[in-house]
């Protein structure tokens, strides 16, 4: 009876590629797999954020209907404030999308069903924890800018209740957000592989 030829030295055989029987798994391996599988505990959190986004959709349409039905009673500043409120809702929804999709892809599991989808966001193809932090910081700066602009518009009108001290602190907080975003972007650029590779 002929024997199967020996595999060349250094080549992995089928028996070596086969998974180890479950009875040979060590307690350490089982604990490791349990810790790795615990990432799925985060999945309900992202589902909850999807529901939160649905709440923002309802809020957006309520404000839009209010603007359309009562626009004759608004002056220019009031229309601008409502529109800025709509932009604010959209930017928060964009932030939620980045957290939901980027966070799920980074910390839970790859979404293989959309890897080759034509509508896949460009940033999703190279998302990682650092890129996600920078994009979230920039989104927060955008949201803060909208709030600060609304504050400036309201402060210029009568009976807004805003004090000079409140406006000053909102401006300071916005500057801190901008500085934080710039710092995160610089750190991400400094630690990126392109920087390490050199020219």
N, CA, C and O atoms as a DFTB+ gen file, in Angstrom:
796 C
 N C O
     1  1       0.859      -1.200       0.000
     2  2       0.000       0.000       0.000
     3  2       0.881       1.232       0.000
     4  3       1.817       1.334       0.793
     5  1       0.585       2.167      -0.888
     6  2       1.419       3.365      -0.999
     7  2       1.042       4.359       0.074
     8  3      -0.133       4.517       0.405
     9  1       2.029       5.019       0.608
    10  2       1.806       6.036       1.634
    11  2       1.770       7.409       0.996
    12  3       2.375       7.654      -0.047
    13  1       1.050       8.287       1.648
    14  2       0.977       9.667       1.137
    15  2       2.333      10.310       1.259
    16  3       3.001      10.163       2.283
    17  1       2.749      11.015       0.239
    18  2       4.066      11.653       0.292
    19  2       4.134      12.662       1.425
    20  3       3.163      13.349       1.742
    21  1       5.313      12.725       2.020
    22  2       5.512      13.680       3.101
    23  2       5.434      15.097       2.567
    24  3       5.870      15.382       1.452
    25  1       4.869      15.983       3.383
    26  2       4.781      17.393       2.981
    27  2       6.155      18.013       3.028
    28  3       6.948      17.697       3.914
    29  1       6.450      18.893       2.089
    30  2       7.741      19.580       2.112
    31  2       7.965      20.276       3.447
    32  3       7.027      20.725       4.105
    33  1       9.222      20.351       3.822
    34  2       9.568      20.957       5.094
    35  2       9.104      22.414       5.131
    36  3       9.331      23.165       4.183
    37  1       8.458      22.809       6.225
    38  2       7.965      24.179       6.381
    39  2       6.557      24.370       5.866
    40  3       5.963      25.417       6.124
    41  1       5.978      23.391       5.133
    42  2       4.620      23.536       4.607
    43  2       3.626      23.021       5.629
    44  3       3.847      21.985       6.256
    45  1       2.525      23.750       5.796
    46  2       1.497      23.376       6.766
    47  2       0.602      22.319       6.155
    48  3       0.067      22.508       5.063
    49  1       0.435      21.199       6.858
    50  2      -0.405      20.112       6.369
    51  2      -1.851      20.367       6.767
    52  3      -2.143      21.252       7.571
    53  1      -2.775      19.555       6.173
    54  2      -4.192      19.703       6.472
    55  2      -4.480      19.378       7.928
    56  3      -5.336      20.005       8.552
    57  1      -3.764      18.398       8.470
    58  2      -3.998      18.033       9.864
    59  2      -3.594      19.157      10.804
    60  3      -4.201      19.339      11.860
    61  1      -2.549      19.927      10.414
    62  2      -2.134      21.043      11.247
    63  2      -3.072      22.231      11.118
    64  3      -3.221      23.020      12.052
    65  1      -3.724      22.359       9.922
    66  2      -4.648      23.472       9.724
    67  2      -5.984      23.224      10.399
    68  3      -6.710      24.174      10.690
    69  1      -6.323      21.974      10.653
    70  2      -7.613      21.656      11.251
    71  2      -7.679      22.204      12.662
    72  3      -6.670      22.194      13.368
    73  1      -8.864      22.695      13.105
    74  2      -8.982      23.231      14.458
    75  2      -8.778      22.146      15.503
    76  3      -9.118      20.982      15.290
    77  1      -8.226      22.542      16.618
    78  2      -7.984      21.586      17.689
    79  2      -9.302      21.110      18.265
    80  3     -10.247      21.894      18.355
    81  1      -9.394      19.847      18.658
    82  2     -10.629      19.344      19.268
    83  2     -10.974      20.138      20.510
    84  3     -10.086      20.618      21.215
    85  1     -12.261      20.277      20.778
    86  2     -12.718      21.080      21.893
    87  2     -12.226      20.535      23.220
    88  3     -12.003      21.300      24.159
    89  1     -12.047      19.181      23.314
    90  2     -11.618      18.636      24.595
    91  2     -10.195      19.037      24.946
    92  3      -9.795      18.928      26.105
    93  1      -9.410      19.506      23.956
    94  2      -8.039      19.904      24.220
    95  2      -7.914      21.394      24.502
    96  3      -6.814      21.896      24.735
    97  1      -9.046      22.106      24.480
    98  2      -8.984      23.531      24.775
    99  2      -8.683      23.745      26.251
   100  3      -9.279      23.111      27.122
   101  1      -7.758      24.640      26.510
   102  2      -7.374      24.910      27.894
   103  2      -8.314      25.923      28.513
   104  3      -8.991      26.659      27.795
   105  1      -8.367      25.973      29.834
   106  2      -9.198      27.010      30.481
   107  2      -8.797      28.419      30.065
   108  3      -9.649      29.296      29.923
   109  1      -7.493      28.636      29.869
   110  2      -7.044      29.966      29.446
   111  2      -7.600      30.326      28.072
   112  3      -7.991      31.469      27.836
   113  1      -7.634      29.330      27.148
   114  2      -8.180      29.591      25.819
   115  2      -9.668      29.892      25.884
   116  3     -10.157      30.774      25.177
   117  1     -10.394      29.162      26.731
   118  2     -11.839      29.401      26.869
   119  2     -12.102      30.785      27.460
   120  3     -13.022      31.483      27.033
   121  1     -11.285      31.180      28.448
   122  2     -11.446      32.522      29.026
   123  2     -11.149      33.584      27.973
   124  3     -11.852      34.590      27.879
   125  1     -10.091      33.350      27.172
   126  2      -9.755      34.312      26.122
   127  2     -10.874      34.473      25.119
   128  3     -11.210      35.593      24.734
   129  1     -11.463      33.352      24.687
   130  2     -12.567      33.430      23.734
   131  2     -13.794      34.100      24.349
   132  3     -14.530      34.810      23.664
   133  1     -14.011      33.869      25.657
   134  2     -15.150      34.510      26.322
   135  2     -14.959      36.021      26.373
   136  3     -15.901      36.783      26.155
   137  1     -13.729      36.448      26.666
   138  2     -13.450      37.888      26.693
   139  2     -13.619      38.478      25.297
   140  3     -14.181      39.562      25.136
   141  1     -13.131      37.759      24.295
   142  2     -13.261      38.253      22.923
   143  2     -14.729      38.342      22.508
   144  3     -15.133      39.293      21.838
   145  1     -15.522      37.349      22.906
   146  2     -16.947      37.352      22.546
   147  2     -17.733      38.415      23.305
   148  3     -18.832      38.788      22.894
   149  1     -17.172      38.907      24.418
   150  2     -17.897      39.901      25.217
   151  2     -18.090      41.217      24.468
   152  3     -18.865      42.067      24.905
   153  1     -17.385      41.394      23.334
   154  2     -17.566      42.622      22.556
   155  2     -18.987      42.759      22.055
   156  3     -19.442      43.873      21.792
   157  1     -19.705      41.641      21.916
   158  2     -21.082      41.673      21.424
   159  2     -22.030      42.302      22.444
   160  3     -23.170      42.627      22.114
   161  1     -21.562      42.474      23.679
   162  2     -22.405      43.159      24.662
   163  2     -22.655      44.601      24.234
   164  3     -23.659      45.201      24.616
   165  1     -21.734      45.160      23.433
   166  2     -21.906      46.540      22.970
   167  2     -22.966      46.677      21.885
   168  3     -23.461      47.778      21.649
   169  1     -23.322      45.586      21.225
   170  2     -24.274      45.670      20.111
   171  2     -25.597      46.327      20.508
   172  3     -26.088      47.169      19.757
   173  1     -26.204      45.980      21.664
   174  2     -27.453      46.667      22.031
   175  2     -27.281      48.171      22.225
   176  3     -28.231      48.932      22.042
   177  1     -26.069      48.606      22.596
   178  2     -25.842      50.049      22.753
   179  2     -25.991      50.764      21.423
   180  3     -26.587      51.840      21.359
   181  1     -25.453      50.175      20.353
   182  2     -25.564      50.794      19.038
   183  2     -27.000      50.746      18.517
   184  3     -27.439      51.659      17.818
   185  1     -27.729      49.684      18.857
   186  2     -29.149      49.630      18.503
   187  2     -29.910      50.743      19.219
   188  3     -30.806      51.363      18.646
   189  1     -29.541      50.993      20.487
   190  2     -30.162      52.093      21.221
   191  2     -29.887      53.435      20.591
   192  3     -30.760      54.304      20.580
   193  1     -28.672      53.627      20.056
   194  2     -28.360      54.881      19.373
   195  2     -29.170      55.039      18.091
   196  3     -29.513      56.156      17.702
   197  1     -29.477      53.916      17.433
   198  2     -30.342      53.986      16.255
   199  2     -31.727      54.506      16.651
   200  3     -32.310      55.327      15.942
   201  1     -32.250      54.031      17.776
   202  2     -33.543      54.519      18.261
   203  2     -33.463      55.999      18.631
   204  3     -34.402      56.756      18.390
   205  1     -32.325      56.410      19.224
   206  2     -32.143      57.830      19.546
   207  2     -32.139      58.672      18.281
   208  3     -32.654      59.790      18.270
   209  1     -31.555      58.131      17.211
   210  2     -31.551      58.860      15.943
   211  2     -32.971      58.999      15.408
   212  3     -33.310      60.025      14.817
   213  1     -33.798      57.989      15.605
   214  2     -35.196      58.078      15.171
   215  2     -35.926      59.199      15.923
   216  3     -36.786      59.874      15.359
   217  1     -35.576      59.387      17.194
   218  2     -36.165      60.487      17.962
   219  2     -35.773      61.831      17.356
   220  3     -36.596      62.744      17.279
   221  1     -34.515      61.954      16.924
   222  2     -34.072      63.193      16.292
   223  2     -34.762      63.423      14.956
   224  3     -34.996      64.570      14.574
   225  1     -35.092      62.351      14.237
   226  2     -35.839      62.506      12.980
   227  2     -37.213      63.109      13.262
   228  3     -37.663      64.005      12.548
   229  1     -37.877      62.612      14.309
   230  2     -39.188      63.162      14.685
   231  2     -39.055      64.625      15.094
   232  3     -39.872      65.461      14.708
   233  1     -38.010      64.932      15.887
   234  2     -37.794      66.317      16.325
   235  2     -37.540      67.235      15.130
   236  3     -38.030      68.364      15.094
   237  1     -36.775      66.748      14.154
   238  2     -36.482      67.543      12.955
   239  2     -37.766      67.884      12.213
   240  3     -37.985      69.039      11.847
   241  1     -38.616      66.887      11.990
   242  2     -39.829      67.129      11.218
   243  2     -40.822      67.998      11.977
   244  3     -41.567      68.757      11.357
   245  1     -40.851      67.907      13.305
   246  2     -41.727      68.792      14.075
   247  2     -41.287      70.244      13.923
   248  3     -42.119      71.133      13.745
   249  1     -39.971      70.482      13.993
   250  2     -39.479      71.846      13.806
   251  2     -39.715      72.339      12.380
   252  3     -40.056      73.504      12.175
   253  1     -39.536      71.466      11.403
   254  2     -39.730      71.867      10.012
   255  2     -41.194      72.204       9.735
   256  3     -41.487      73.196       9.069
   257  1     -42.112      71.384      10.242
   258  2     -43.544      71.661      10.065
   259  2     -43.907      72.976      10.750
   260  3     -44.688      73.766      10.219
   261  1     -43.335      73.205      11.935
   262  2     -43.594      74.463      12.649
   263  2     -43.104      75.657      11.839
   264  3     -43.770      76.691      11.795
   265  1     -41.939      75.521      11.194
   266  2     -41.399      76.611      10.386
   267  2     -42.270      76.875       9.167
   268  3     -42.520      78.031       8.826
   269  1     -42.736      75.814       8.505
   270  2     -43.513      75.975       7.280
   271  2     -44.906      76.537       7.565
   272  3     -45.385      77.412       6.845
   273  1     -45.548      76.036       8.609
   274  2     -46.931      76.438       8.886
   275  2     -47.029      77.830       9.499
   276  3     -48.026      78.521       9.288
   277  1     -46.013      78.258      10.254
   278  2     -46.089      79.545      10.950
   279  2     -45.041      80.546      10.473
   280  3     -44.722      81.494      11.190
   281  1     -44.500      80.343       9.266
   282  2     -43.405      81.218       8.841
   283  2     -43.839      82.670       8.707
   284  3     -43.009      83.573       8.806
   285  1     -45.118      82.905       8.484
   286  2     -45.590      84.284       8.346
   287  2     -45.510      85.080       9.623
   288  3     -45.535      86.310       9.582
   289  1     -45.414      84.397      10.782
   290  2     -45.368      85.087      12.066
   291  2     -43.937      85.278      12.582
   292  3     -43.741      85.850      13.653
   293  1     -42.949      84.809      11.839
   294  2     -41.560      84.881      12.282
   295  2     -40.846      86.040      11.595
   296  3     -41.091      86.340      10.427
   297  1     -39.950      86.689      12.355
   298  2     -39.062      87.651      11.706
   299  2     -37.814      86.913      11.216
   300  3     -37.700      85.696      11.364
   301  1     -36.892      87.662      10.635
   302  2     -35.722      87.034      10.011
   303  2     -34.858      86.286      11.019
   304  3     -34.377      85.190      10.731
   305  1     -34.658      86.876      12.209
   306  2     -33.832      86.217      13.221
   307  2     -34.467      84.927      13.717
   308  3     -33.773      83.936      13.944
   309  1     -35.797      84.938      13.886
   310  2     -36.478      83.727      14.359
   311  2     -36.394      82.604      13.327
   312  3     -36.203      81.442      13.684
   313  1     -36.539      82.958      12.036
   314  2     -36.390      81.954      10.985
   315  2     -34.973      81.384      10.996
   316  3     -34.779      80.176      10.861
   317  1     -33.987      82.267      11.160
   318  2     -32.603      81.824      11.177
   319  2     -32.345      80.890      12.352
   320  3     -31.636      79.894      12.206
   321  1     -32.911      81.198      13.511
   322  2     -32.713      80.348      14.683
   323  2     -33.333      78.971      14.488
   324  3     -32.752      77.964      14.892
   325  1     -34.520      78.921      13.866
   326  2     -35.156      77.630      13.625
   327  2     -34.350      76.821      12.614
   328  3     -34.163      75.616      12.786
   329  1     -33.872      77.487      11.554
   330  2     -33.054      76.790      10.554
   331  2     -31.765      76.277      11.178
   332  3     -31.341      75.157      10.893
   333  1     -31.141      77.086      12.027
   334  2     -29.934      76.625      12.717
   335  2     -30.241      75.440      13.626
   336  3     -29.414      74.543      13.792
   337  1     -31.443      75.443      14.216
   338  2     -31.852      74.289      15.009
   339  2     -31.972      73.033      14.160
   340  3     -31.605      71.943      14.601
   341  1     -32.491      73.185      12.927
   342  2     -32.579      72.042      12.015
   343  2     -31.185      71.547      11.626
   344  3     -30.938      70.342      11.582
   345  1     -30.278      72.487      11.345
   346  2     -28.900      72.098      11.009
   347  2     -28.253      71.394      12.192
   348  3     -27.508      70.429      12.016
   349  1     -28.537      71.873      13.390
   350  2     -27.997      71.255      14.602
   351  2     -28.457      69.807      14.722
   352  3     -27.659      68.927      15.043
   353  1     -29.736      69.557      14.467
   354  2     -30.268      68.191      14.540
   355  2     -29.585      67.299      13.507
   356  3     -29.234      66.157      13.803
   357  1     -29.396      67.822      12.292
   358  2     -28.745      67.032      11.239
   359  2     -27.307      66.696      11.622
   360  3     -26.856      65.571      11.406
   361  1     -26.589      67.655      12.187
   362  2     -25.198      67.405      12.563
   363  2     -25.103      66.398      13.710
   364  3     -24.184      65.580      13.744
   365  1     -26.039      66.457      14.639
   366  2     -26.060      65.458      15.711
   367  2     -26.375      64.081      15.134
   368  3     -25.812      63.078      15.574
   369  1     -27.284      64.030      14.137
   370  2     -27.588      62.755      13.485
   371  2     -26.351      62.211      12.765
   372  3     -26.097      61.007      12.786
   373  1     -25.577      63.106      12.123
   374  2     -24.325      62.671      11.496
   375  2     -23.356      62.116      12.527
   376  3     -22.679      61.117      12.282
   377  1     -23.293      62.766      13.681
   378  2     -22.436      62.284      14.765
   379  2     -22.868      60.896      15.217
   380  3     -22.037      60.021      15.458
   381  1     -24.179      60.706      15.329
   382  2     -24.696      59.391      15.726
   383  2     -24.335      58.320      14.706
   384  3     -23.969      57.204      15.075
   385  1     -24.438      58.661      13.411
   386  2     -24.092      57.689      12.367
   387  2     -22.629      57.278      12.477
   388  3     -22.300      56.098      12.359
   389  1     -21.750      58.258      12.705
   390  2     -20.331      57.932      12.830
   391  2     -20.070      57.041      14.033
   392  3     -19.273      56.106      13.958
   393  1     -20.745      57.331      15.147
   394  2     -20.555      56.515      16.349
   395  2     -21.117      55.108      16.128
   396  3     -20.483      54.123      16.506
   397  1     -22.305      55.009      15.516
   398  2     -22.946      53.710      15.330
   399  2     -22.134      52.838      14.379
   400  3     -21.733      51.730      14.734
   401  1     -21.894      53.343      13.166
   402  2     -21.214      52.520      12.159
   403  2     -19.733      52.367      12.481
   404  3     -19.202      51.257      12.481
   405  1     -19.065      53.495      12.757
   406  2     -17.636      53.426      13.043
   407  2     -17.329      52.663      14.313
   408  3     -16.386      51.872      14.352
   409  1     -18.119      52.893      15.355
   410  2     -17.896      52.182      16.605
   411  2     -18.153      50.691      16.473
   412  3     -17.387      49.878      16.990
   413  1     -19.219      50.332      15.786
   414  2     -19.521      48.907      15.587
   415  2     -18.414      48.231      14.785
   416  3     -17.967      47.138      15.135
   417  1     -17.971      48.886      13.704
   418  2     -16.909      48.308      12.872
   419  2     -15.590      48.204      13.633
   420  3     -14.835      47.251      13.439
   421  1     -15.311      49.175      14.495
   422  2     -14.030      49.204      15.191
   423  2     -13.998      48.264      16.386
   424  3     -12.993      47.590      16.616
   425  1     -15.079      48.209      17.144
   426  2     -15.035      47.519      18.428
   427  2     -15.853      46.235      18.486
   428  3     -15.672      45.447      19.414
   429  1     -16.749      45.995      17.523
   430  2     -17.589      44.798      17.597
   431  2     -17.280      43.845      16.456
   432  3     -16.713      42.776      16.685
   433  1     -17.642      44.209      15.228
   434  2     -17.455      43.291      14.107
   435  2     -17.497      44.053      12.794
   436  3     -18.168      45.079      12.686
   437  1     -16.784      43.556      11.805
   438  2     -16.838      44.124      10.465
   439  2     -18.212      43.888       9.847
   440  3     -18.801      42.820      10.014
   441  1     -18.717      44.892       9.133
   442  2     -19.993      44.741       8.432
   443  2     -19.662      44.270       7.018
   444  3     -19.516      45.084       6.106
   445  1     -19.544      42.956       6.841
   446  2     -19.102      42.397       5.569
   447  2     -20.116      42.627       4.453
   448  3     -19.750      42.675       3.279
   449  1     -21.391      42.769       4.819
   450  2     -22.434      42.910       3.812
   451  2     -22.314      44.206       3.021
   452  3     -22.870      44.306       1.928
   453  1     -21.596      45.209       3.549
   454  2     -21.503      46.489       2.858
   455  2     -20.065      46.797       2.430
   456  3     -19.769      47.918       2.017
   457  1     -19.176      45.811       2.527
   458  2     -17.773      46.072       2.211
   459  2     -17.582      46.503       0.762
   460  3     -16.693      47.302       0.468
   461  1     -18.403      45.983      -0.147
   462  2     -18.295      46.339      -1.561
   463  2     -19.501      47.138      -2.047
   464  3     -19.720      47.261      -3.252
   465  1     -20.275      47.676      -1.121
   466  2     -21.483      48.415      -1.493
   467  2     -21.109      49.770      -2.089
   468  3     -20.234      50.451      -1.555
   469  1     -21.750      50.174      -3.181
   470  2     -21.397      51.470      -3.803
   471  2     -21.691      52.666      -2.907
   472  3     -21.080      53.721      -3.077
   473  1     -22.619      52.525      -1.951
   474  2     -22.960      53.633      -1.064
   475  2     -22.159      53.633       0.231
   476  3     -22.443      54.422       1.132
   477  1     -21.168      52.762       0.336
   478  2     -20.360      52.725       1.550
   479  2     -19.623      54.044       1.731
   480  3     -18.965      54.499       0.795
   481  1     -19.710      54.684       2.915
   482  2     -18.978      55.945       3.132
   483  2     -17.481      55.758       2.924
   484  3     -16.917      54.724       3.282
   485  1     -16.849      56.767       2.342
   486  2     -15.424      56.664       2.020
   487  2     -14.581      56.475       3.278
   488  3     -13.605      55.725       3.264
   489  1     -14.952      57.153       4.368
   490  2     -14.144      57.076       5.583
   491  2     -14.227      55.717       6.256
   492  3     -13.361      55.374       7.061
   493  1     -15.273      54.925       5.936
   494  2     -15.455      53.644       6.605
   495  2     -14.426      52.615       6.161
   496  3     -14.163      51.655       6.885
   497  1     -13.838      52.802       4.980
   498  2     -12.893      51.826       4.465
   499  2     -11.579      51.834       5.239
   500  3     -10.847      50.845       5.202
   501  1     -11.261      52.917       5.936
   502  2     -10.018      52.962       6.694
   503  2     -10.265      53.460       8.114
   504  3      -9.426      54.150       8.693
   505  1     -11.437      53.103       8.677
   506  2     -11.762      53.574      10.013
   507  2     -10.967      52.780      11.050
   508  3     -10.785      51.569      10.928
   509  1     -10.505      53.490      12.064
   510  2      -9.918      52.868      13.238
   511  2     -10.203      53.774      14.425
   512  3     -10.852      54.809      14.278
   513  1      -9.720      53.388      15.600
   514  2     -10.066      54.145      16.803
   515  2      -9.581      55.588      16.711
   516  3     -10.298      56.502      17.119
   517  1      -8.366      55.814      16.180
   518  2      -7.831      57.168      16.097
   519  2      -8.608      58.016      15.096
   520  3      -8.956      59.161      15.386
   521  1      -8.881      57.456      13.916
   522  2      -9.651      58.189      12.907
   523  2     -11.039      58.523      13.445
   524  3     -11.548      59.621      13.222
   525  1     -11.649      57.576      14.153
   526  2     -12.987      57.801      14.694
   527  2     -12.968      58.930      15.716
   528  3     -13.869      59.768      15.725
   529  1     -11.947      58.964      16.582
   530  2     -11.860      60.028      17.580
   531  2     -11.723      61.399      16.920
   532  3     -12.353      62.362      17.356
   533  1     -10.913      61.490      15.883
   534  2     -10.727      62.779      15.194
   535  2     -12.030      63.220      14.542
   536  3     -12.412      64.385      14.652
   537  1     -12.716      62.303      13.864
   538  2     -13.964      62.662      13.185
   539  2     -15.036      63.057      14.193
   540  3     -15.805      63.985      13.940
   541  1     -15.101      62.376      15.320
   542  2     -16.065      62.739      16.349
   543  2     -15.737      64.117      16.924
   544  3     -16.635      64.921      17.173
   545  1     -14.449      64.383      17.132
   546  2     -14.058      65.697      17.656
   547  2     -14.443      66.806      16.682
   548  3     -14.931      67.855      17.101
   549  1     -14.227      66.581      15.377
   550  2     -14.595      67.584      14.385
   551  2     -16.105      67.775      14.330
   552  3     -16.587      68.893      14.151
   553  1     -16.858      66.676      14.485
   554  2     -18.323      66.791      14.500
   555  2     -18.793      67.588      15.712
   556  3     -19.720      68.391      15.609
   557  1     -18.152      67.367      16.861
   558  2     -18.521      68.119      18.068
   559  2     -18.207      69.598      17.890
   560  3     -18.970      70.452      18.340
   561  1     -17.088      69.908      17.236
   562  2     -16.752      71.308      16.960
   563  2     -17.826      71.932      16.069
   564  3     -18.233      73.072      16.293
   565  1     -18.284      71.191      15.060
   566  2     -19.341      71.711      14.187
   567  2     -20.631      71.986      14.950
   568  3     -21.274      73.017      14.749
   569  1     -21.003      71.061      15.824
   570  2     -22.216      71.246      16.626
   571  2     -22.056      72.436      17.564
   572  3     -22.975      73.241      17.721
   573  1     -20.881      72.543      18.188
   574  2     -20.620      73.668      19.082
   575  2     -20.671      74.997      18.320
   576  3     -21.131      76.004      18.858
   577  1     -20.199      74.998      17.070
   578  2     -20.243      76.219      16.265
   579  2     -21.679      76.667      16.021
   580  3     -21.989      77.856      16.093
   581  1     -22.554      75.699      15.729
   582  2     -23.972      76.035      15.504
   583  2     -24.583      76.615      16.777
   584  3     -25.305      77.610      16.720
   585  1     -24.298      75.996      17.925
   586  2     -24.851      76.499      19.185
   587  2     -24.322      77.897      19.498
   588  3     -25.061      78.758      19.976
   589  1     -23.034      78.114      19.223
   590  2     -22.458      79.425      19.500
   591  2     -23.056      80.491      18.580
   592  3     -23.310      81.613      19.019
   593  1     -23.280      80.151      17.315
   594  2     -23.899      81.097      16.391
   595  2     -25.317      81.442      16.845
   596  3     -25.726      82.602      16.795
   597  1     -26.065      80.424      17.291
   598  2     -27.411      80.683      17.807
   599  2     -27.351      81.606      19.020
   600  3     -28.186      82.497      19.176
   601  1     -26.354      81.381      19.878
   602  2     -26.210      82.234      21.063
   603  2     -25.938      83.675      20.670
   604  3     -26.511      84.595      21.255
   605  1     -25.065      83.887      19.682
   606  2     -24.751      85.246      19.240
   607  2     -25.990      85.926      18.662
   608  3     -26.220      87.111      18.905
   609  1     -26.785      85.180      17.901
   610  2     -27.993      85.763      17.309
   611  2     -29.002      86.111      18.397
   612  3     -29.602      87.186      18.376
   613  1     -29.188      85.190      19.354
   614  2     -30.145      85.436      20.433
   615  2     -29.683      86.582      21.332
   616  3     -30.499      87.356      21.833
   617  1     -28.356      86.683      21.533
   618  2     -27.829      87.731      22.416
   619  2     -28.068      89.122      21.834
   620  3     -28.163      90.104      22.570
   621  1     -28.163      89.196      20.515
   622  2     -28.404      90.481      19.878
   623  2     -29.853      90.902      19.873
   624  3     -30.164      92.025      19.476
   625  1     -30.752      90.028      20.306
   626  2     -32.174      90.372      20.366
   627  2     -32.558      90.728      21.793
   628  3     -31.755      90.589      22.716
   629  1     -33.774      91.181      21.963
   630  2     -34.234      91.608      23.281
   631  2     -34.838      90.441      24.047
   632  3     -35.367      89.496      23.461
   633  1     -34.749      90.526      25.382
   634  2     -35.401      89.579      26.300
   635  2     -34.996      88.125      26.032
   636  3     -35.840      87.229      26.030
   637  1     -33.719      87.907      25.809
   638  2     -33.260      86.533      25.597
   639  2     -32.847      85.867      26.895
   640  3     -32.802      84.639      26.976
   641  1     -32.546      86.658      27.908
   642  2     -32.109      86.095      29.180
   643  2     -30.651      85.726      29.222
   644  3     -30.163      85.276      30.258
   645  1     -29.934      85.904      28.118
   646  2     -28.510      85.575      28.080
   647  2     -27.701      86.727      28.661
   648  3     -27.958      87.897      28.376
   649  1     -26.719      86.370      29.483
   650  2     -25.830      87.372      30.052
   651  2     -24.496      87.354      29.312
   652  3     -24.166      86.400      28.609
   653  1     -23.748      88.428      29.488
   654  2     -22.425      88.504      28.859
   655  2     -21.517      87.395      29.365
   656  3     -20.696      86.867      28.615
   657  1     -21.665      87.039      30.650
   658  2     -20.844      85.971      31.224
   659  2     -21.147      84.624      30.567
   660  3     -20.232      83.843      30.309
   661  1     -22.430      84.346      30.295
   662  2     -22.811      83.078      29.647
   663  2     -22.257      83.001      28.229
   664  3     -21.761      81.954      27.811
   665  1     -22.339      84.096      27.492
   666  2     -21.804      84.121      26.136
   667  2     -20.298      83.907      26.155
   668  3     -19.756      83.185      25.319
   669  1     -19.617      84.543      27.124
   670  2     -18.176      84.394      27.225
   671  2     -17.792      82.940      27.494
   672  3     -16.862      82.424      26.874
   673  1     -18.495      82.273      28.410
   674  2     -18.162      80.889      28.735
   675  2     -18.471      79.940      27.580
   676  3     -17.736      78.978      27.356
   677  1     -19.541      80.200      26.850
   678  2     -19.814      79.374      25.673
   679  2     -18.711      79.527      24.632
   680  3     -18.330      78.560      23.973
   681  1     -18.203      80.746      24.489
   682  2     -17.100      80.977      23.546
   683  2     -15.842      80.253      24.004
   684  3     -15.152      79.638      23.191
   685  1     -15.540      80.317      25.293
   686  2     -14.359      79.632      25.824
   687  2     -14.471      78.130      25.627
   688  3     -13.508      77.477      25.226
   689  1     -15.656      77.580      25.913
   690  2     -15.852      76.135      25.747
   691  2     -15.675      75.736      24.290
   692  3     -15.089      74.695      23.991
   693  1     -16.184      76.567      23.383
   694  2     -16.014      76.265      21.955
   695  2     -14.538      76.280      21.561
   696  3     -14.086      75.417      20.808
   697  1     -13.794      77.248      22.063
   698  2     -12.360      77.310      21.764
   699  2     -11.656      76.064      22.298
   700  3     -10.751      75.541      21.647
   701  1     -12.057      75.589      23.462
   702  2     -11.475      74.365      24.016
   703  2     -11.779      73.170      23.116
   704  3     -10.913      72.325      22.890
   705  1     -13.012      73.098      22.602
   706  2     -13.366      72.017      21.673
   707  2     -12.487      72.065      20.420
   708  3     -11.997      71.035      19.956
   709  1     -12.294      73.266      19.881
   710  2     -11.467      73.419      18.680
   711  2     -10.033      72.981      18.975
   712  3      -9.429      72.254      18.187
   713  1      -9.493      73.424      20.105
   714  2      -8.126      73.060      20.461
   715  2      -7.994      71.548      20.651
   716  3      -6.993      70.957      20.246
   717  1      -8.990      70.929      21.260
   718  2      -8.955      69.481      21.457
   719  2      -8.982      68.744      20.123
   720  3      -8.251      67.771      19.932
   721  1      -9.828      69.209      19.196
   722  2      -9.901      68.568      17.880
   723  2      -8.582      68.710      17.124
   724  3      -8.115      67.761      16.494
   725  1      -7.987      69.894      17.188
   726  2      -6.698      70.109      16.519
   727  2      -5.628      69.224      17.154
   728  3      -4.795      68.655      16.450
   729  1      -5.649      69.107      18.471
   730  2      -4.679      68.251      19.150
   731  2      -4.829      66.795      18.767
   732  3      -3.834      66.114      18.517
   733  1      -6.067      66.303      18.717
   734  2      -6.295      64.910      18.318
   735  2      -5.862      64.674      16.880
   736  3      -5.268      63.642      16.567
   737  1      -6.163      65.642      15.992
   738  2      -5.755      65.488      14.593
   739  2      -4.236      65.456      14.471
   740  3      -3.688      64.675      13.693
   741  1      -3.560      66.300      15.237
   742  2      -2.093      66.328      15.186
   743  2      -1.518      65.014      15.705
   744  3      -0.595      64.461      15.109
   745  1      -2.062      64.514      16.815
   746  2      -1.571      63.245      17.372
   747  2      -1.795      62.106      16.387
   748  3      -0.922      61.261      16.194
   749  1      -2.993      62.089      15.753
   750  2      -3.265      61.030      14.778
   751  2      -2.305      61.116      13.597
   752  3      -1.831      60.091      13.107
   753  1      -2.015      62.333      13.138
   754  2      -1.079      62.498      12.020
   755  2       0.332      62.106      12.435
   756  3       1.062      61.499      11.651
   757  1       0.720      62.442      13.648
   758  2       2.066      62.135      14.122
   759  2       2.277      60.636      14.295
   760  3       3.364      60.118      14.037
   761  1       1.204      59.933      14.742
   762  2       1.329      58.502      14.999
   763  2       0.950      57.644      13.793
   764  3       1.005      56.417      13.876
   765  1       0.567      58.263      12.673
   766  2       0.136      57.501      11.504
   767  2       1.322      56.788      10.880
   768  3       2.455      57.250      11.010
   769  1       1.079      55.654      10.194
   770  2       2.174      54.921       9.530
   771  2       2.914      55.745       8.504
   772  3       4.120      55.565       8.335
   773  1       2.227      56.658       7.801
   774  2       2.902      57.491       6.807
   775  2       3.960      58.355       7.441
   776  3       5.016      58.598       6.857
   777  1       3.663      58.831       8.677
   778  2       4.642      59.667       9.369
   779  2       5.848      58.827       9.767
   780  3       6.990      59.270       9.652
   781  1       5.577      57.571      10.252
   782  2       6.670      56.717      10.693
   783  2       7.546      56.289       9.525
   784  3       8.753      56.107       9.687
   785  1       6.937      56.123       8.326
   786  2       7.689      55.660       7.178
   787  2       8.643      56.707       6.654
   788  3       9.670      56.373       6.064
   789  1       8.316      57.979       6.861
   790  2       9.166      59.052       6.395
   791  2       8.974      59.295       4.910
   792  3       8.193      58.594       4.267
   793  1       9.680      60.286       4.349
   794  2       9.499      60.621       2.930
   795  2      10.046      59.535       2.034
   796  3       9.978      59.651       0.811
